[in-house]
Amino acid sequence: MALTFKVDNKIARVGLNRPEALNALDVTTLLQLSEAWDEIAQSDAIRVAVLYSDLPDIFCSGMDLKSVIPILTGMRPPESEDEKALAKNPARAYAAMLRGRTWDKPIVSAVHGLCLTGGFEMVMGTDLRIASEDAEFWMREASFGIMPTGGSNAYLPREIPLAAAKEILLMAEPVPARRLYDWGFINRLVAKDQLMDAAMEMAERIAGNGPLAVSGILKCIRETTNTDIETAMNKELEIGMPIFVSADAREGVKAFKEKRKADFKGR
């Protein structure tokens, strides 16, 4: 398996685990990621996901261009069953990388070591990001004479200053985690040996909150980004008011009054 996938206490852990290729995203890895994200999106038993690397010194070496691009572009016919599956439904590659994600369960990414190209773009598709102090991010496509198409041209200008986004994409040079933290792309910067503890602490806190509220917040942000303020305010009421009258909301208020942890059911 190219992934480690575990669910415990409403948290799904998705670990990149392809040591022979430094976690490069090949056809099989993309299909497994697509399946993992589908399960996370659809399962009532999962409230938050953590994306990380099982390898000690690298998060992801990017897209495995030699195996994926020929299938997506039709340069050669698919041979393995996985290649046939991706050729039949190329959108699964983009779903695997969280490009244009439309489902609203939070994903926390925990990044250490090198995070290159397609791996970097997948991190852009997550909601909250924690990086170790040794992490380094790199969009290299322009240096290869190609343009990235995993979402970076759309994500980065919306997440960090425009000039910084252009620098990352046009210069094709490595960017230390500290700079991305200063630009607001990374939520927390920690020592490497604290990375997973910090990511799990964040995930556990989110998982303990009301799932309707959490998904509603993400849905509202997703649907109102770049809209005018009046449209955004109306959408906030449209999404938020039904949550105010939910059983979860009543439980949250009751638990607060009784000074106990709320038992949210997602309804």
C-alpha positions as CSV (number, residue, x, y, z in Angstrom):
1,M,0.0,0.0,0.0
2,A,1.2,3.5,-0.9
3,L,-0.8,4.9,2.0
4,T,-1.3,4.3,5.7
5,F,-4.9,4.8,6.5
6,K,-6.2,4.6,10.1
7,V,-9.3,5.9,11.8
8,D,-9.4,6.4,15.6
9,N,-11.6,8.6,17.7
10,K,-13.3,10.3,14.7
11,I,-9.9,11.2,13.2
12,A,-8.6,9.7,10.0
13,R,-4.8,9.6,9.6
14,V,-3.7,9.5,5.9
15,G,0.1,8.8,5.7
16,L,2.1,8.9,2.4
17,N,4.1,5.7,2.5
18,R,6.0,5.0,-0.7
19,P,9.7,4.8,0.5
20,E,11.1,3.4,-2.8
21,A,10.1,6.6,-4.6
22,L,10.2,9.3,-1.8
23,N,6.4,9.4,-1.7
24,A,6.2,10.4,-5.4
25,L,2.5,10.4,-6.4
26,D,2.2,7.7,-9.0
27,V,-1.0,6.2,-10.4
28,T,-1.6,3.8,-7.6
29,T,-0.9,6.4,-4.9
30,L,-3.4,8.8,-6.6
31,L,-6.1,6.2,-6.7
32,Q,-5.6,5.2,-3.1
33,L,-5.7,8.9,-2.0
34,S,-8.9,9.4,-4.0
35,E,-10.5,6.4,-2.3
36,A,-9.3,7.7,1.1
37,W,-10.7,11.2,0.6
38,D,-14.0,9.7,-0.6
39,E,-14.3,7.6,2.6
40,I,-13.4,10.6,4.8
41,A,-16.0,12.8,3.0
42,Q,-18.8,10.2,3.3
43,S,-18.2,8.6,6.7
44,D,-20.2,9.8,9.7
45,A,-17.5,8.1,11.9
46,I,-14.8,10.6,10.6
47,R,-14.9,14.3,11.5
48,V,-11.4,15.4,10.6
49,A,-8.3,14.1,8.7
50,V,-4.6,14.5,9.2
51,L,-2.3,14.2,6.1
52,Y,1.3,13.4,6.9
53,S,4.3,11.4,5.7
54,D,5.5,8.0,7.1
55,L,9.0,8.7,5.8
56,P,11.5,10.2,8.1
57,D,13.1,12.9,5.9
58,I,10.6,13.9,3.2
59,F,6.9,14.7,2.9
60,C,6.4,14.2,-0.8
61,S,8.7,14.4,-3.9
62,G,5.8,15.5,-6.1
63,M,4.0,14.0,-9.0
64,D,5.5,10.9,-10.6
65,L,5.5,12.4,-14.0
66,K,6.8,9.4,-15.8
67,S,3.9,7.2,-14.7
68,V,1.0,9.7,-14.5
69,I,1.4,12.2,-17.3
70,P,1.4,9.5,-20.1
71,I,-1.9,8.1,-18.8
72,L,-3.6,11.5,-18.3
73,T,-2.5,12.8,-21.7
74,G,-3.0,9.5,-23.6
75,M,0.6,9.3,-24.7
76,R,0.5,5.6,-24.2
77,P,-2.3,3.1,-23.6
78,P,-2.8,2.0,-20.0
79,E,-1.3,-1.3,-19.0
80,S,-2.1,-2.1,-15.4
81,E,-5.5,-2.2,-13.8
82,D,-4.7,1.0,-11.9
83,E,-3.7,2.8,-15.1
84,K,-6.9,1.6,-16.8
85,A,-8.9,3.0,-13.9
86,L,-7.2,6.4,-14.0
87,A,-7.5,6.6,-17.8
88,K,-11.2,5.9,-17.5
89,N,-11.7,8.6,-14.9
90,P,-8.8,11.2,-14.9
91,A,-10.7,13.4,-12.5
92,R,-9.6,10.9,-9.7
93,A,-6.1,12.3,-10.0
94,Y,-7.3,15.8,-9.2
95,A,-9.6,14.6,-6.4
96,A,-6.6,12.8,-4.9
97,M,-4.7,16.1,-4.8
98,L,-7.6,17.9,-3.3
99,R,-7.9,20.2,-6.4
100,G,-11.1,22.1,-6.3
101,R,-12.4,20.1,-3.3
102,T,-16.1,20.7,-2.6
103,W,-16.6,18.6,0.6
104,D,-16.5,20.2,4.0
105,K,-14.6,18.1,6.5
106,P,-11.4,19.7,7.7
107,I,-8.0,18.4,6.8
108,V,-4.9,19.2,8.8
109,S,-1.6,18.7,7.0
110,A,1.6,17.9,8.9
111,V,4.7,18.6,6.8
112,H,8.4,17.9,7.4
113,G,11.4,17.7,5.1
114,L,10.9,18.4,1.4
115,C,7.4,19.1,0.0
116,L,7.7,19.3,-3.8
117,T,5.3,20.3,-6.6
118,G,2.3,18.0,-6.5
119,G,2.8,17.4,-2.8
120,F,2.9,21.1,-2.2
121,E,-0.3,21.5,-4.2
122,M,-2.0,18.8,-2.2
123,V,-1.1,20.7,1.0
124,M,-2.6,23.8,-0.5
125,G,-5.9,21.9,-0.7
126,T,-5.9,21.3,3.1
127,D,-7.5,23.6,5.6
128,L,-4.9,23.9,8.4
129,R,-1.2,23.4,8.0
130,I,1.5,22.6,10.5
131,A,5.2,22.3,9.4
132,S,8.4,21.4,11.2
133,E,11.2,23.9,11.2
134,D,13.2,21.8,8.6
135,A,10.3,21.7,6.1
136,E,11.0,23.2,2.6
137,F,8.4,23.8,-0.1
138,W,9.2,23.9,-3.8
139,M,7.2,24.4,-6.9
140,R,9.7,23.4,-9.6
141,E,7.5,23.1,-12.7
142,A,8.6,26.4,-14.4
143,S,12.2,25.2,-14.3
144,F,11.1,22.1,-16.3
145,G,9.3,24.2,-18.8
146,I,5.9,23.1,-17.7
147,M,3.0,24.9,-15.9
148,P,1.6,23.4,-12.7
149,T,-2.0,22.3,-13.0
150,G,-2.7,20.9,-9.5
151,G,-4.4,24.0,-8.2
152,S,-1.4,26.2,-7.2
153,N,-2.1,29.0,-9.7
154,A,-5.6,29.4,-8.1
155,Y,-4.8,28.5,-4.5
156,L,-1.7,30.5,-3.8
157,P,-2.9,34.0,-4.8
158,R,-5.9,33.5,-2.5
159,E,-3.8,32.3,0.5
160,I,-0.7,34.5,0.5
161,P,0.2,37.9,-0.9
162,L,0.1,38.1,-4.6
163,A,3.7,39.0,-5.0
164,A,4.7,36.0,-2.8
165,A,2.6,33.6,-4.9
166,K,4.2,34.9,-8.1
167,E,7.7,34.5,-6.6
168,I,7.0,30.8,-5.6
169,L,5.6,29.9,-9.0
170,L,7.9,31.9,-11.3
171,M,11.2,31.6,-9.5
172,A,10.9,27.8,-9.0
173,E,13.1,27.9,-6.0
174,P,12.8,26.2,-2.6
175,V,11.0,28.2,0.1
176,P,11.7,27.5,3.8
177,A,8.7,26.8,6.0
178,R,9.5,30.0,8.1
179,R,8.8,32.2,5.1
180,L,5.5,30.5,4.4
181,Y,4.6,30.8,8.1
182,D,5.4,34.6,7.9
183,W,3.1,34.8,4.9
184,G,0.3,33.1,6.7
185,F,0.2,29.9,4.7
186,I,1.3,27.8,7.6
187,N,-0.7,27.9,10.9
188,R,2.0,26.6,13.2
189,L,5.7,26.0,13.0
190,V,7.1,23.4,15.4
191,A,10.2,21.3,16.1
192,K,10.3,18.1,14.0
193,D,9.8,15.8,17.0
194,Q,6.7,17.7,17.9
195,L,5.0,17.7,14.5
196,M,2.6,14.8,14.8
197,D,1.7,15.7,18.4
198,A,0.8,19.2,17.3
199,A,-1.2,18.0,14.3
200,M,-3.1,15.5,16.4
201,E,-3.8,18.0,19.1
202,M,-5.3,20.3,16.5
203,A,-7.3,17.5,15.0
204,E,-8.6,16.3,18.3
205,R,-9.8,19.8,19.2
206,I,-11.7,20.1,15.9
207,A,-13.1,16.6,16.3
208,G,-14.5,17.6,19.7
209,N,-16.4,20.5,18.2
210,G,-19.9,20.3,16.7
211,P,-19.6,18.6,13.3
212,L,-22.4,20.6,11.8
213,A,-20.8,23.8,12.9
214,V,-17.4,22.8,11.6
215,S,-18.7,21.7,8.2
216,G,-20.9,24.8,8.0
217,I,-18.0,27.1,8.6
218,L,-15.9,25.5,5.9
219,K,-18.9,25.5,3.5
220,C,-19.5,29.2,4.1
221,I,-15.9,30.1,3.6
222,R,-15.7,28.1,0.4
223,E,-18.9,29.5,-1.1
224,T,-18.3,33.1,-0.2
225,T,-14.6,33.6,-1.0
226,N,-14.4,36.4,-3.6
227,T,-18.1,37.2,-3.4
228,D,-19.3,40.6,-2.4
229,I,-20.0,41.3,1.3
230,E,-23.8,41.3,1.0
231,T,-23.8,37.9,-0.8
232,A,-21.5,36.5,1.8
233,M,-23.6,37.7,4.7
234,N,-26.7,36.2,3.2
235,K,-25.0,32.9,2.6
236,E,-23.8,32.9,6.2
237,L,-27.4,33.1,7.4
238,E,-28.6,30.5,4.9
239,I,-26.0,28.0,6.1
240,G,-25.8,29.0,9.7
241,M,-29.4,29.4,10.9
242,P,-30.4,25.8,10.4
243,I,-27.4,24.8,12.6
244,F,-28.7,27.2,15.3
245,V,-31.8,25.1,15.7
246,S,-30.1,21.7,15.4
247,A,-30.0,19.0,18.2
248,D,-26.2,19.6,18.3
249,A,-26.7,23.3,19.2
250,R,-29.1,22.4,22.0
251,E,-26.6,19.8,23.3
252,G,-23.8,22.3,23.1
253,V,-25.6,24.9,25.2
254,K,-26.8,22.2,27.7
255,A,-23.3,20.8,28.1
256,F,-21.9,24.3,28.7
257,K,-24.5,24.9,31.4
258,E,-23.8,21.5,33.0
259,K,-20.0,22.1,32.8
260,R,-19.4,18.9,30.8
261,K,-18.0,17.9,27.4
262,A,-20.7,18.0,24.7
263,D,-21.7,14.8,23.0
264,F,-22.4,16.0,19.5
265,K,-24.2,13.6,17.1
266,G,-24.0,15.6,13.9
267,R,-27.7,16.3,13.7
